[in-house]
Amino acid sequence: MTDTSRALLVLTSHDDLGGVRRTGYYVGEAADPWKVFTDAGYVVDIASIAGGTPPEDGRDEDDPTQREFLADPHIAAQLADTPSLADVDPSDYDIVFFVGGHGTMWDFPTSPDVERVGRAVYEAGGVIAAVCHGPAALVNLTLTGGEPLVAGKRVASFTNSEEAAVGLTDIVPFLLADALAAKGANHVSGPDFTEHVVSDGRLVTGQNPQSAAGVARAALSAR
């Protein structure tokens, strides 16, 4: 790791949870990795799918890491007007971290720039990381040869059981664990709402919000 190592946090721009309520990126799933990466000396940048101010979900005002994240001048300036992922040069980054939140289920799989940035970072020897619903970014991410990035790899994500527990099985556009398995991934589940991180080479995934910091630590180890 050099003093110019950089990590990119990618956030959803989708704010409608199937007409049930507003959603967006899950604040803790951005704040916890930010803390891990910055403590390790990384510069952390943020982008969102559409740019502008990203919608947020799950903010916990009592969580000190979230408060620190939102108050950090570099982060606050970016969150006020994030660059669009279309404007990101993937060669700037050693790690790309796809932050979760239910909004990702709508715009991560359909964004060509998720595939462009993810593929470029991975094929240049960087690390792809994702947590909770963030692995929705991996559903349609293919490598240059056309094969899905997740094919034959062990992955974690928000599980069918957890989706049922929060009452959203019939609201989300698809079940994430099933979609990853359909692309050839070996989806590995842990107990509901407990930390569960899976590393397979330079692909690091986590199951739920409880796993966000662990995914970041594992991403650093995977470099």
TORMI-706981 format. One record per residue: residue number from 0; residue in three letters; z negated, x negated, y of N, C-alpha, C, CB in turn. Coordinates in Angstrom, 1 decimal. Glycine has a CB too. Layout:
! residues N
NODE    n  res    n.c3    n.c1    n.c2   ca.c3   ca.c1   ca.c2    c.c3    c.c1    c.c2   cb.c3   cb.c1   cb.c2
NODE  NUM  ala       Z       X       Y       Z       X       Y       Z       X       Y       Z       X       Y
...
! end
This chain:
! residues 223
NODE    n  res    n.c3    n.c1    n.c2   ca.c3   ca.c1   ca.c2    c.c3    c.c1    c.c2   cb.c3   cb.c1   cb.c2
NODE    0  met     0.0    -0.8    -1.2     0.0     0.0     0.0     0.0    -0.9     1.2    -1.2     1.0     0.0
NODE    1  thr     0.9    -0.6     2.2     1.0    -1.3     3.4     0.4    -0.5     4.5     2.4    -1.8     3.7
NODE    2  asp     0.3    -1.1     5.7    -0.3    -0.3     6.8     0.7     0.7     7.4    -0.7    -1.2     7.9
NODE    3  thr     1.9     0.7     6.8     2.9     1.7     7.3     3.1     2.8     6.2     4.2     1.0     7.6
NODE    4  ser     2.3     2.8     5.2     2.5     3.9     4.2     2.3     5.3     4.8     1.5     3.7     3.0
NODE    5  arg     3.1     6.2     4.4     3.1     7.5     5.0     3.1     8.6     3.9     4.3     7.7     6.0
NODE    6  ala     2.5     9.7     4.2     2.5    10.9     3.3     2.9    12.1     4.2     1.1    11.1     2.7
NODE    7  leu     3.7    12.9     3.6     4.2    14.1     4.2     3.6    15.3     3.5     5.7    14.2     4.2
NODE    8  leu     2.9    16.2     4.3     2.4    17.5     3.8     3.4    18.5     4.2     1.0    17.8     4.4
NODE    9  val     3.9    19.3     3.2     4.9    20.3     3.4     4.3    21.7     3.3     6.1    20.2     2.4
NODE   10  leu     4.4    22.5     4.3     3.8    23.8     4.4     4.8    24.9     4.4     3.0    23.9     5.7
NODE   11  thr     4.4    26.0     3.8     5.2    27.2     3.9     5.4    27.8     5.3     4.7    28.3     2.9
NODE   12  ser     6.4    28.5     5.5     6.6    29.3     6.7     6.6    30.8     6.5     7.9    28.9     7.4
NODE   13  his     6.3    31.2     5.3     6.4    32.6     4.9     5.0    33.2     5.1     6.9    32.8     3.4
NODE   14  asp     4.9    34.4     5.8     3.6    34.9     6.1     3.4    36.3     5.5     3.5    35.0     7.6
NODE   15  asp     4.3    36.8     4.7     4.1    38.2     4.2     3.8    38.2     2.7     5.4    39.0     4.5
NODE   16  leu     2.7    38.6     2.3     2.3    38.6     0.9     2.7    39.9     0.3     0.8    38.4     0.7
NODE   17  gly     4.0    40.1     0.1     4.6    41.2    -0.6     4.2    42.6     0.1     4.2    41.2    -2.0
NODE   18  gly     4.0    42.6     1.4     3.6    43.8     2.1     2.1    44.1     1.9     4.3    44.9     1.5
NODE   19  val     1.3    43.3     1.2    -0.1    43.6     1.0    -0.9    43.1     2.2    -0.6    42.9    -0.3
NODE   20  arg    -0.7    41.9     2.7    -1.4    41.3     3.8    -0.6    40.0     4.3    -2.8    40.9     3.5
NODE   21  arg    -1.1    39.4     5.3    -0.5    38.2     5.8    -0.9    37.0     4.8    -0.8    37.9     7.2
NODE   22  thr    -0.1    36.0     4.7    -0.4    34.8     4.0     0.2    33.6     4.7     0.1    34.9     2.5
NODE   23  gly     0.2    32.5     4.0     0.7    31.3     4.6     0.3    30.1     3.8     0.3    31.1     6.1
NODE   24  tyr     0.2    29.0     4.5    -0.4    27.8     3.7    -1.9    27.9     3.6     0.1    26.5     4.4
NODE   25  tyr    -2.4    27.4     2.6    -3.9    27.4     2.4    -4.5    26.2     3.0    -4.3    27.5     0.8
NODE   26  val    -5.3    26.4     4.0    -5.8    25.4     4.9    -6.5    24.3     4.2    -6.7    25.9     6.0
NODE   27  gly    -7.3    24.6     3.2    -8.1    23.6     2.5    -7.2    22.7     1.6    -9.1    24.2     1.6
NODE   28  glu    -6.0    23.3     1.2    -5.1    22.5     0.4    -4.3    21.5     1.2    -4.2    23.4    -0.4
NODE   29  ala    -4.3    21.6     2.5    -3.7    20.6     3.4    -4.8    19.7     3.9    -3.0    21.3     4.6
NODE   30  ala    -6.0    20.2     4.2    -7.1    19.4     4.8    -7.6    18.4     3.8    -8.2    20.3     5.3
NODE   31  asp    -7.9    18.8     2.6    -8.4    17.9     1.6    -7.5    16.7     1.3    -8.7    18.7     0.3
NODE   32  pro    -6.2    16.9     1.0    -5.3    15.8     0.9    -5.2    14.9     2.1    -4.0    16.2     0.5
NODE   33  trp    -5.2    15.5     3.3    -5.1    14.8     4.5    -6.3    13.8     4.6    -5.2    15.7     5.8
NODE   34  lys    -7.5    14.3     4.3    -8.7    13.5     4.3    -8.6    12.3     3.3    -9.9    14.3     4.0
NODE   35  val    -8.1    12.5     2.1    -8.0    11.5     1.1    -7.0    10.4     1.6    -7.5    12.1    -0.2
NODE   36  phe    -5.8    10.9     2.1    -4.8    10.0     2.5    -5.2     9.2     3.7    -3.5    10.8     2.8
NODE   37  thr    -5.7     9.8     4.7    -6.1     9.1     5.9    -7.2     8.1     5.6    -6.5    10.1     7.0
NODE   38  asp    -8.2     8.5     4.8    -9.2     7.5     4.4    -8.7     6.3     3.7   -10.2     8.2     3.5
NODE   39  ala    -7.5     6.5     3.0    -6.8     5.4     2.3    -5.9     4.6     3.2    -6.1     5.9     1.1
NODE   40  gly    -5.9     4.9     4.5    -5.1     4.2     5.5    -3.7     4.7     5.7    -5.0     2.8     5.1
NODE   41  tyr    -3.3     5.8     5.1    -2.0     6.4     5.3    -1.9     7.1     6.7    -1.7     7.4     4.2
NODE   42  val    -0.7     7.1     7.2    -0.3     8.0     8.3     0.2     9.3     7.6     0.8     7.4     9.2
NODE   43  val    -0.4    10.4     8.0    -0.1    11.7     7.4     0.7    12.6     8.5    -1.3    12.5     7.0
NODE   44  asp     1.9    13.0     8.1     2.7    13.9     8.9     2.8    15.3     8.2     4.1    13.4     9.1
NODE   45  ile     3.2    16.3     9.0     3.3    17.6     8.5     4.7    18.2     8.9     2.2    18.6     9.1
NODE   46  ala     5.3    18.9     8.0     6.5    19.7     8.2     6.4    21.0     7.6     7.8    18.9     7.7
NODE   47  ser     7.1    22.0     8.1     7.1    23.3     7.4     8.6    23.7     7.1     6.4    24.4     8.3
NODE   48  ile     8.7    24.7     6.3    10.1    25.0     5.9    11.0    25.4     7.1    10.1    26.2     4.9
NODE   49  ala    10.5    26.3     8.0    11.2    26.7     9.1    10.9    26.0    10.5    11.1    28.2     9.3
NODE   50  gly     9.9    25.2    10.5     9.4    24.6    11.7     8.6    25.6    12.6    10.7    24.2    12.5
NODE   51  gly     8.1    25.1    13.7     7.2    25.9    14.5     5.8    25.9    14.0     7.8    27.3    14.6
NODE   52  thr     5.1    27.0    14.4     3.7    27.1    14.0     3.6    27.7    12.7     2.9    27.9    15.1
NODE   53  pro     3.1    27.1    11.6     3.1    27.6    10.3     2.0    28.7    10.1     2.9    26.5     9.2
NODE   54  pro     2.2    29.7     9.4     1.1    30.7     9.1     0.1    30.1     8.2     1.7    32.0     8.6
NODE   55  glu    -1.1    30.5     8.4    -2.2    29.9     7.6    -3.0    31.0     6.9    -3.2    29.1     8.5
NODE   56  asp    -3.6    30.6     5.8    -4.4    31.5     5.0    -5.6    30.7     4.5    -3.6    32.1     3.8
NODE   57  gly    -6.7    31.4     4.2    -7.9    30.7     3.6    -8.7    29.8     4.4    -7.4    30.0     2.4
NODE   58  arg    -8.6    29.9     5.7    -9.4    29.0     6.6   -10.9    29.2     6.4    -9.0    29.1     8.1
NODE   59  asp   -11.6    28.2     6.2   -13.1    28.3     6.0   -13.7    27.5     7.2   -13.5    27.7     4.7
NODE   60  glu   -14.2    28.2     8.2   -14.8    27.6     9.4   -16.0    26.8     9.0   -15.2    28.6    10.4
NODE   61  asp   -16.6    27.0     7.9   -17.8    26.3     7.5   -17.5    25.0     6.7   -18.7    27.1     6.6
NODE   62  asp   -16.2    24.7     6.5   -15.9    23.6     5.7   -15.6    22.4     6.7   -14.6    23.8     4.8
NODE   63  pro   -16.4    21.3     6.6   -16.3    20.2     7.5   -14.9    19.5     7.5   -17.4    19.2     7.3
NODE   64  thr   -14.3    19.4     6.3   -13.0    18.7     6.2   -12.0    19.6     6.9   -12.7    18.5     4.8
NODE   65  gln   -12.0    20.9     6.7   -11.1    21.7     7.4   -11.2    21.6     8.9   -11.2    23.2     7.0
NODE   66  arg   -12.5    21.6     9.4   -12.7    21.5    10.8   -12.2    20.2    11.4   -14.2    21.7    11.2
NODE   67  glu   -12.4    19.1    10.6   -12.0    17.8    11.1   -10.4    17.7    11.1   -12.5    16.7    10.1
NODE   68  phe    -9.8    18.3    10.1    -8.4    18.4    10.0    -7.7    19.1    11.2    -7.9    19.0     8.7
NODE   69  leu    -8.2    20.3    11.4    -7.6    21.1    12.5    -7.9    20.5    13.9    -8.2    22.5    12.4
NODE   70  ala    -9.0    19.7    14.0    -9.3    19.2    15.3    -8.7    17.8    15.5   -10.8    19.0    15.4
NODE   71  asp    -8.2    17.2    14.5    -7.5    15.9    14.7    -6.4    16.0    15.6    -7.1    15.3    13.3
NODE   72  pro    -6.3    15.1    16.6    -5.2    15.3    17.6    -3.8    15.2    17.0    -5.4    14.2    18.7
NODE   73  his    -3.6    14.2    16.1    -2.3    14.1    15.5    -1.9    15.3    14.7    -2.3    12.8    14.6
NODE   74  ile    -2.8    15.8    14.0    -2.6    17.0    13.2    -2.4    18.3    14.1    -3.7    17.3    12.2
NODE   75  ala    -3.3    18.4    15.0    -3.2    19.6    15.9    -1.9    19.7    16.6    -4.4    19.6    16.9
NODE   76  ala    -1.4    18.5    17.1    -0.1    18.5    17.8     1.0    18.9    16.9     0.1    17.1    18.4
NODE   77  gln     0.9    18.5    15.7     2.0    18.8    14.7     1.9    20.3    14.3     1.9    18.0    13.5
NODE   78  leu     0.7    20.8    14.1     0.6    22.2    13.7     1.0    23.2    14.8    -0.9    22.5    13.3
NODE   79  ala     0.9    22.7    16.0     1.3    23.6    17.1     2.9    23.8    17.1     0.9    23.0    18.4
NODE   80  asp     3.6    22.8    16.5     5.1    22.9    16.5     5.6    22.0    15.4     5.7    22.6    17.9
NODE   81  thr     5.5    22.4    14.2     5.9    21.5    13.1     7.4    21.3    13.1     5.4    22.0    11.7
NODE   82  pro     7.8    20.1    12.7     9.2    19.9    12.5     9.7    20.7    11.3     9.6    18.4    12.3
NODE   83  ser    10.9    21.2    11.3    11.5    21.8    10.1    11.7    20.8     9.1    12.8    22.5    10.5
NODE   84  leu    11.5    21.1     7.8    11.8    20.2     6.7    13.2    19.7     6.8    11.5    20.8     5.4
NODE   85  ala    14.1    20.5     7.3    15.5    20.1     7.5    15.7    18.9     8.4    16.4    21.2     8.0
NODE   86  asp    14.7    18.6     9.2    14.8    17.5    10.2    14.1    16.3     9.7    14.3    17.9    11.5
NODE   87  val    13.5    16.4     8.5    12.7    15.2     7.9    13.6    14.2     7.2    11.7    15.8     7.0
NODE   88  asp    13.4    13.0     7.5    14.1    11.9     6.8    13.1    11.4     5.7    14.4    10.7     7.8
NODE   89  pro    13.5    11.7     4.4    12.6    11.4     3.3    12.4    10.0     3.1    13.2    12.0     2.0
NODE   90  ser    13.2     9.1     3.6    13.0     7.7     3.5    11.8     7.2     4.2    14.2     6.9     3.9
NODE   91  asp    11.2     8.0     5.1    10.0     7.6     5.8     8.8     7.7     5.0     9.9     8.5     7.1
NODE   92  tyr     8.8     8.4     3.8     7.6     8.7     3.1     7.5     8.1     1.7     7.5    10.2     3.0
NODE   93  asp     6.3     7.8     1.4     5.9     7.3     0.1     5.4     8.4    -0.8     4.9     6.1     0.2
NODE   94  ile     4.8     9.4    -0.2     4.3    10.5    -1.0     4.7    11.8    -0.2     2.7    10.5    -1.1
NODE   95  val     5.2    12.8    -1.0     5.4    14.1    -0.4     4.5    15.1    -1.2     6.9    14.6    -0.4
NODE   96  phe     3.7    15.8    -0.4     2.7    16.7    -1.0     3.0    18.1    -0.6     1.2    16.3    -0.6
NODE   97  phe     3.3    19.0    -1.6     3.6    20.4    -1.4     2.3    21.2    -1.4     4.7    20.9    -2.4
NODE   98  val     1.9    21.6    -0.2     0.7    22.3    -0.1     0.9    23.8    -0.6     0.2    22.3     1.4
NODE   99  gly    -0.2    24.3    -1.2    -0.1    25.7    -1.7    -0.4    26.7    -0.7    -1.0    25.8    -2.8
NODE  100  gly    -0.7    27.9    -1.2    -0.7    29.2    -0.4     0.3    30.1    -1.0    -0.5    28.9     1.1
NODE  101  his     0.0    31.4    -1.0     1.0    32.3    -1.7     2.3    32.3    -1.0     0.4    33.7    -1.7
NODE  102  gly     2.4    32.0     0.3     3.7    32.0     1.0     4.7    31.1     0.3     3.5    31.6     2.4
NODE  103  thr     4.3    30.1    -0.3     5.2    29.1    -0.9     6.1    29.8    -2.0     4.5    28.0    -1.5
NODE  104  met     5.6    30.9    -2.6     6.3    31.5    -3.7     7.6    32.1    -3.2     5.4    32.6    -4.3
NODE  105  trp     7.7    32.4    -1.9     8.9    32.9    -1.4     9.9    31.9    -0.8     8.6    33.9    -0.3
NODE  106  asp     9.3    30.9    -0.1    10.3    30.0     0.6    10.4    28.6     0.0     9.9    29.9     2.0
NODE  107  phe     9.5    28.2    -0.8     9.7    26.8    -1.5    10.9    26.8    -2.5     8.4    26.4    -2.1
NODE  108  pro    11.0    27.8    -3.4    12.0    27.7    -4.4    13.4    27.9    -3.8    11.8    28.7    -5.5
NODE  109  thr    13.5    28.5    -2.6    14.8    28.8    -2.1    15.3    27.8    -1.0    14.8    30.2    -1.5
NODE  110  ser    14.5    26.9    -0.7    14.8    25.9     0.4    15.6    24.7    -0.1    13.5    25.4     1.1
NODE  111  pro    16.8    24.5     0.3    17.6    23.3    -0.1    16.9    22.0     0.4    19.0    23.4     0.4
NODE  112  asp    16.1    22.1     1.4    15.5    20.9     1.9    14.3    20.5     1.1    15.1    21.1     3.3
NODE  113  val    13.6    21.4     0.4    12.6    21.1    -0.6    13.2    20.2    -1.7    12.0    22.4    -1.2
NODE  114  glu    14.4    20.6    -2.1    15.1    19.8    -3.2    15.6    18.5    -2.6    16.3    20.6    -3.7
NODE  115  arg    16.1    18.5    -1.4    16.7    17.3    -0.8    15.6    16.3    -0.6    17.3    17.6     0.5
NODE  116  val    14.5    16.7     0.0    13.4    15.7     0.3    12.7    15.3    -1.0    12.4    16.4     1.3
NODE  117  gly    12.4    16.3    -1.8    11.7    15.9    -3.1    12.5    15.0    -3.9    11.4    17.2    -3.8
NODE  118  arg    13.7    15.2    -4.1    14.6    14.4    -4.9    14.7    13.0    -4.4    16.0    15.0    -5.1
NODE  119  ala    14.9    12.9    -3.1    15.1    11.6    -2.4    13.8    10.7    -2.5    15.4    11.8    -1.0
NODE  120  val    12.6    11.3    -2.3    11.4    10.6    -2.4    11.2    10.1    -3.8    10.2    11.4    -1.9
NODE  121  tyr    11.4    11.0    -4.8    11.1    10.7    -6.2    12.1     9.6    -6.7    11.2    12.0    -7.1
NODE  122  glu    13.3     9.8    -6.4    14.3     8.8    -6.9    14.3     7.5    -6.2    15.7     9.4    -6.7
NODE  123  ala    13.6     7.4    -5.0    13.3     6.1    -4.4    12.1     5.5    -4.8    13.3     6.3    -2.9
NODE  124  gly    11.4     6.1    -5.8    10.2     5.5    -6.4     8.9     6.0    -5.8    10.2     4.0    -6.2
NODE  125  gly     9.0     7.1    -5.0     7.8     7.7    -4.4     7.2     8.7    -5.3     8.2     8.3    -3.1
NODE  126  val     6.1     9.3    -4.8     5.3    10.3    -5.6     5.5    11.7    -5.1     3.8     9.9    -5.5
NODE  127  ile     5.7    12.6    -6.0     5.8    14.0    -5.7     4.4    14.6    -6.1     7.0    14.8    -6.3
NODE  128  ala     3.8    15.3    -5.2     2.5    16.0    -5.5     2.5    17.4    -5.0     1.3    15.2    -4.9
NODE  129  ala     1.8    18.3    -5.7     1.8    19.7    -5.4     0.5    20.3    -6.0     3.0    20.4    -5.9
NODE  130  val     0.0    21.3    -5.3    -1.2    21.9    -5.7    -1.2    23.4    -5.6    -2.4    21.4    -5.0
NODE  131  cys    -1.8    24.1    -6.6    -2.0    25.6    -6.6    -0.6    26.3    -6.7    -2.8    26.1    -5.4
NODE  132  his    -0.2    26.9    -5.6     1.2    27.5    -5.6     2.2    26.5    -5.0     1.2    28.8    -4.7
NODE  133  gly     1.8    25.4    -4.6     2.7    24.4    -4.1     3.8    23.9    -5.1     2.0    23.2    -3.7
NODE  134  pro     3.4    23.9    -6.4     4.4    23.6    -7.4     5.6    24.6    -7.5     3.8    23.5    -8.8
NODE  135  ala     5.6    25.7    -6.7     6.8    26.5    -6.5     7.9    25.6    -6.0     6.5    27.7    -5.6
NODE  136  ala     7.6    24.5    -5.3     8.6    23.6    -4.9     9.4    23.0    -6.0     8.0    22.5    -4.0
NODE  137  leu     8.8    22.9    -7.2     9.4    22.2    -8.3    10.3    23.1    -9.2     8.3    21.7    -9.2
NODE  138  val    10.2    24.4    -8.9    10.9    25.3    -9.8    12.4    25.1    -9.8    10.7    26.8    -9.4
NODE  139  asn    13.0    24.8    -8.6    14.4    24.6    -8.5    14.8    23.1    -8.1    15.0    25.6    -7.5
NODE  140  leu    13.8    22.2    -8.2    14.0    20.8    -7.8    14.7    20.1    -8.9    12.7    20.1    -7.4
NODE  141  thr    15.9    19.7    -8.7    16.7    18.9    -9.8    16.9    17.5    -9.3    18.0    19.6   -10.1
NODE  142  leu    17.1    16.6   -10.2    17.4    15.2   -10.0    18.9    15.1    -9.8    16.9    14.3   -11.1
NODE  143  thr    19.4    13.9    -9.4    20.8    13.7    -9.2    21.7    14.1   -10.3    21.1    12.3    -8.8
NODE  144  gly    21.2    13.8   -11.6    22.0    14.2   -12.7    22.0    15.7   -13.1    21.4    13.5   -13.9
NODE  145  gly    21.2    16.5   -12.3    21.2    17.9   -12.5    20.1    18.4   -13.3    22.5    18.3   -13.1
NODE  146  glu    19.3    17.6   -13.9    18.2    18.0   -14.8    17.0    18.4   -13.9    17.8    17.0   -15.8
NODE  147  pro    16.2    19.4   -14.2    15.0    19.8   -13.5    14.0    18.6   -13.5    14.4    21.0   -14.0
NODE  148  leu    13.4    18.3   -12.3    12.4    17.3   -12.3    11.3    17.5   -13.3    11.8    17.2   -10.9
NODE  149  val    10.9    18.7   -13.5     9.8    19.0   -14.4    10.1    19.0   -15.9     9.2    20.3   -14.0
NODE  150  ala    11.4    18.9   -16.2    11.8    19.0   -17.6    11.1    17.9   -18.4    13.3    18.9   -17.8
NODE  151  gly    10.4    18.3   -19.5     9.7    17.3   -20.3     8.4    16.7   -19.8    10.6    16.3   -20.7
NODE  152  lys     8.0    17.2   -18.6     6.8    16.6   -18.0     5.6    17.6   -18.0     7.1    16.3   -16.5
NODE  153  arg     4.5    17.1   -18.1     3.2    17.8   -18.0     2.9    18.2   -16.6     2.0    17.1   -18.7
NODE  154  val     2.7    19.5   -16.4     2.4    20.0   -15.0     1.2    21.0   -15.0     3.6    20.6   -14.3
NODE  155  ala     0.6    21.1   -13.9    -0.4    22.2   -13.6     0.1    23.0   -12.4    -1.8    21.6   -13.4
NODE  156  ser    -0.4    24.2   -12.4    -0.2    25.1   -11.2    -1.2    26.2   -11.3     1.3    25.6   -11.1
NODE  157  phe    -1.2    27.1   -10.3    -2.0    28.3   -10.4    -1.5    29.1   -11.6    -1.7    29.2    -9.1
NODE  158  thr    -2.5    29.5   -12.4    -2.1    30.0   -13.7    -1.9    31.6   -13.7    -3.2    29.7   -14.7
NODE  159  asn    -1.4    32.1   -14.8    -1.2    33.5   -14.9    -2.6    34.2   -14.9    -0.5    33.9   -16.2
NODE  160  ser    -3.6    33.6   -15.5    -4.9    34.1   -15.5    -5.5    34.2   -14.1    -5.8    33.3   -16.4
NODE  161  glu    -5.3    33.1   -13.3    -5.8    33.1   -12.0    -5.1    34.2   -11.1    -5.7    31.7   -11.3
NODE  162  glu    -3.8    34.3   -11.3    -3.1    35.3   -10.5    -3.6    36.7   -10.8    -1.5    35.2   -10.8
NODE  163  ala    -3.9    36.9   -12.1    -4.4    38.2   -12.5    -5.8    38.4   -11.8    -4.5    38.4   -14.0
NODE  164  ala    -6.6    37.3   -11.8    -8.0    37.4   -11.3    -8.0    37.8    -9.8    -8.7    36.1   -11.5
NODE  165  val    -6.9    37.4    -9.0    -6.9    37.7    -7.6    -6.1    39.0    -7.4    -6.3    36.6    -6.8
NODE  166  gly    -5.6    39.6    -8.4    -5.0    40.9    -8.3    -3.6    40.9    -7.8    -5.8    41.8    -7.5
NODE  167  leu    -2.8    39.8    -8.0    -1.5    39.7    -7.4    -0.4    39.5    -8.4    -1.5    38.5    -6.4
NODE  168  thr    -0.7    39.7    -9.6     0.4    39.5   -10.7     1.6    40.3   -10.4    -0.2    39.9   -12.0
NODE  169  asp     1.5    41.5    -9.9     2.6    42.4    -9.6     3.1    42.3    -8.2     2.2    43.8    -9.9
NODE  170  ile     2.5    41.4    -7.4     2.9    41.2    -6.0     3.8    40.0    -5.8     1.7    41.1    -5.1
NODE  171  val     3.4    38.9    -6.5     4.2    37.7    -6.3     5.6    37.9    -6.9     3.5    36.5    -7.0
NODE  172  pro     6.6    37.2    -6.4     8.0    37.4    -6.9     8.2    36.9    -8.3     9.0    36.7    -6.0
NODE  173  phe     7.4    36.0    -8.8     7.4    35.5   -10.2     6.1    34.9   -10.5     8.6    34.5   -10.4
NODE  174  leu     5.8    34.7   -11.8     4.6    34.0   -12.2     5.0    32.5   -12.3     4.1    34.5   -13.6
NODE  175  leu     4.2    31.7   -11.5     4.6    30.3   -11.4     4.5    29.5   -12.7     3.7    29.6   -10.3
NODE  176  ala     3.5    29.7   -13.4     3.4    28.9   -14.7     4.5    29.2   -15.6     2.0    29.3   -15.4
NODE  177  asp     5.0    30.5   -15.7     6.1    30.9   -16.5     7.4    30.2   -16.0     6.2    32.4   -16.6
NODE  178  ala     7.6    30.2   -14.7     8.8    29.7   -14.1     8.9    28.2   -14.4     8.9    30.0   -12.6
NODE  179  leu     7.8    27.5   -14.3     7.9    26.0   -14.6     8.2    25.8   -16.0     6.5    25.4   -14.2
NODE  180  ala     7.5    26.6   -16.9     7.8    26.4   -18.3     9.3    26.7   -18.7     6.9    27.3   -19.2
NODE  181  ala     9.8    27.7   -18.0    11.2    28.0   -18.2    12.2    26.9   -17.8    11.6    29.3   -17.4
NODE  182  lys    11.7    26.0   -16.9    12.5    24.8   -16.6    12.2    23.6   -17.4    12.3    24.5   -15.1
NODE  183  gly    11.5    23.8   -18.5    11.2    22.7   -19.5    10.0    22.0   -19.3    12.3    21.8   -19.4
NODE  184  ala     9.1    22.4   -18.3     7.8    21.8   -18.1     6.8    22.2   -19.2     7.2    22.2   -16.8
NODE  185  asn     5.9    21.2   -19.5     4.8    21.5   -20.4     3.6    21.9   -19.5     4.4    20.3   -21.3
NODE  186  his     3.4    23.2   -19.3     2.4    23.7   -18.3     1.1    23.6   -19.0     2.7    25.1   -17.9
NODE  187  val     0.1    22.8   -18.4    -1.2    22.6   -19.0    -2.2    23.3   -18.1    -1.5    21.1   -19.1
NODE  188  ser    -3.0    24.2   -18.7    -3.9    25.0   -17.9    -5.4    24.5   -18.1    -3.8    26.5   -18.2
NODE  189  gly    -6.2    24.6   -17.1    -7.6    24.4   -17.2    -8.3    25.7   -17.0    -8.1    23.3   -16.2
NODE  190  pro    -9.6    25.7   -17.1   -10.4    26.9   -16.8   -10.1    27.4   -15.4   -11.9    26.6   -17.0
NODE  191  asp   -10.2    28.7   -15.3    -9.9    29.4   -14.0   -10.8    28.8   -12.9   -10.1    30.9   -14.1
NODE  192  phe   -10.1    28.5   -11.7   -10.8    28.1   -10.5   -11.8    26.9   -10.6   -11.6    29.3   -10.0
NODE  193  thr   -11.4    26.0   -11.5   -12.1    24.7   -11.6   -11.1    23.6   -11.4   -12.9    24.6   -13.0
NODE  194  glu   -11.5    22.4   -11.0   -10.6    21.3   -10.7    -9.8    21.0   -12.0   -11.3    20.1   -10.1
NODE  195  his    -8.5    20.9   -11.8    -7.7    20.5   -13.0    -6.4    19.8   -12.4    -7.3    21.7   -13.8
NODE  196  val    -6.3    18.5   -12.6    -5.2    17.7   -12.1    -4.4    17.1   -13.3    -5.7    16.6   -11.2
NODE  197  val    -3.1    17.1   -13.2    -2.3    16.6   -14.2    -1.3    15.6   -13.6    -1.5    17.7   -15.0
NODE  198  ser    -1.3    14.3   -14.1    -0.4    13.3   -13.7     0.6    13.0   -14.8    -1.2    12.0   -13.3
NODE  199  asp     1.8    12.9   -14.5     2.9    12.5   -15.4     3.8    11.6   -14.6     3.7    13.7   -16.0
NODE  200  gly     3.4    10.3   -14.7     4.2     9.3   -13.9     4.0     9.5   -12.5     5.7     9.3   -14.3
NODE  201  arg     5.1     9.7   -11.7     5.0     9.9   -10.3     5.1    11.3    -9.9     6.1     9.1    -9.6
NODE  202  leu     4.7    12.2   -10.8     4.6    13.6   -10.6     3.2    14.0   -10.8     5.6    14.5   -11.5
NODE  203  val     2.5    14.5    -9.7     1.1    14.9    -9.8     0.9    16.3    -9.3     0.2    13.9    -9.0
NODE  204  thr     0.3    17.1   -10.2     0.1    18.5    -9.8    -1.3    19.0   -10.1     1.1    19.4   -10.6
NODE  205  gly    -1.7    20.0    -9.4    -3.1    20.5    -9.6    -3.0    22.0    -9.6    -4.0    20.1    -8.4
NODE  206  gln    -4.1    22.6   -10.2    -4.0    24.0   -10.6    -4.4    25.0    -9.5    -5.0    24.2   -11.7
NODE  207  asn    -5.3    24.6    -8.6    -5.9    25.6    -7.6    -6.5    24.9    -6.4    -7.0    26.4    -8.4
NODE  208  pro    -7.0    25.6    -5.5    -7.6    24.9    -4.3    -8.6    23.9    -4.6    -8.2    25.9    -3.4
NODE  209  gln    -9.4    24.1    -5.7   -10.4    23.1    -6.1    -9.8    21.8    -6.5   -11.2    23.7    -7.2
NODE  210  ser    -8.5    21.7    -6.7    -7.9    20.5    -7.2    -7.2    19.7    -6.1    -6.9    20.9    -8.3
NODE  211  ala    -7.2    20.2    -4.9    -6.4    19.6    -3.9    -6.8    18.1    -3.6    -6.5    20.3    -2.6
NODE  212  ala    -8.0    17.8    -3.4    -8.4    16.4    -3.2    -8.1    15.5    -4.4    -9.9    16.3    -2.8
NODE  213  gly    -8.3    16.1    -5.6    -8.1    15.3    -6.8    -6.6    15.0    -7.0    -8.5    16.1    -8.0
NODE  214  val    -5.7    15.9    -6.6    -4.3    15.6    -6.6    -3.9    14.5    -5.7    -3.5    16.9    -6.3
NODE  215  ala    -4.5    14.5    -4.5    -4.2    13.4    -3.5    -4.7    12.1    -4.1    -4.9    13.7    -2.2
NODE  216  arg    -5.9    12.0    -4.7    -6.4    10.8    -5.2    -5.5    10.3    -6.3    -7.8    10.9    -5.7
NODE  217  ala    -5.1    11.2    -7.2    -4.2    10.9    -8.3    -2.8    10.4    -7.8    -4.0    12.0    -9.3
NODE  218  ala    -2.3    11.0    -6.7    -1.1    10.6    -6.1    -1.1     9.1    -5.6    -0.7    11.5    -4.9
NODE  219  leu    -2.3     8.8    -5.0    -2.4     7.4    -4.6    -2.4     6.4    -5.8    -3.8     7.2    -3.8
NODE  220  ser    -3.0     6.9    -6.9    -3.1     6.0    -8.1    -1.7     5.9    -8.7    -4.0     6.6    -9.1
NODE  221  ala    -0.8     6.9    -8.5     0.5     6.9    -9.1     1.5     6.0    -8.4     1.0     8.3    -9.2
NODE  222  arg     1.1     5.5    -7.3     2.1     4.7    -6.5     2.3     3.3    -7.1     1.6     4.5    -5.1
! end
